[in-house]
Amino acid sequence: MRVLGKSMTKQSIDRLAVSPEQQALLREVCRFRFVTAELLAAHLHLASVSTFRRRLLRLVDSGYLGRHYNSTNRLQRLAAAYYVT
């Protein structure tokens, strides 16, 4: 991690960069509190859930969203729940 100032690091600057499309997605997740990718994609009338799931995971990796999913969910074929952090 490269230090860019007294309190700013490259990682924190990457977290600040959010596109307008990502901001709209964050607002929708915030509206529902907990949501699955399938439900949110249906609400937004999106055709490709897999592409949408990648967008959500990018926000999880950036620290904007959290994801609740464990091995029990996988065995029961339950979807991951996303929430704003």
N, C-alpha and C positions, 0 to 999 in steps of 0.2 A: 504494500500500500504506500503510495507516494504522498508525502505531506506537501500541501500547497499553501499553507498559511498557518496561523496560530491554531485555529480550530477547524479549518476546512481540510478535508482529505479528498482524494480522488473518488473514493467510495461515496462520500456524502454528496459530492457534486453530481455523480451519476444518479443518485436518488432524486435530485431536484429536477432532472430533465424528464418531463412528462408531456407527451403529445396531447393535443386537444381530444383526440379519439380516446386516449387512455383516461383522461380526466372525465369524460362522459361515462366511460365504463366504471370508474371508481364511484361516481355519483349514483349509478344504478345499483351497484353492490351495496352502497350505503343505505339506499332506500329500503332494501329488502333485509338488511342485517346479516342474514345467512342465506346463501343461494348456491345452487349447483350450476355447473356450466350449461347443462341441458336446459334447465328452466330459464336461465338468463338469455340464452341464445334464442329460445322460443319467444320470450317476451320482446326481444329486440328484432325479431323476424329475420334471423340469420340462418343461412342454409347449412354452412359447414361448422359443426360443433367441434371438430378436431382442431380447426384453425382458431376458433374462439378459445378453446382450452389452452392452446399455446400462448395466446395473448394474456390469459389469466395467470399462467405460470410465470410469464415474464414479469408481471406485477408482483407475484409472490417472491421471486428472486430479488427484486428491487426493494422489497420490504414494505410495500404499500398494502399488500393483501396477505392474509394468513390463510392456511389451508388445513382443514381438519380431515385427515384420512389416515387410516391405519390398516394393519393386516386383517383385522376382523371385518372391516368394511369391504376389503377385496374379496374375502371368502364369501360374504353375503351378497356380493355384486351391488354394493351401494355406491353412489356417486360421492365424490369429494365435496365438502361444503367450504365455500370461500367467504371471507369476512374482511372488513377493513381493519387494519392495525393502527 
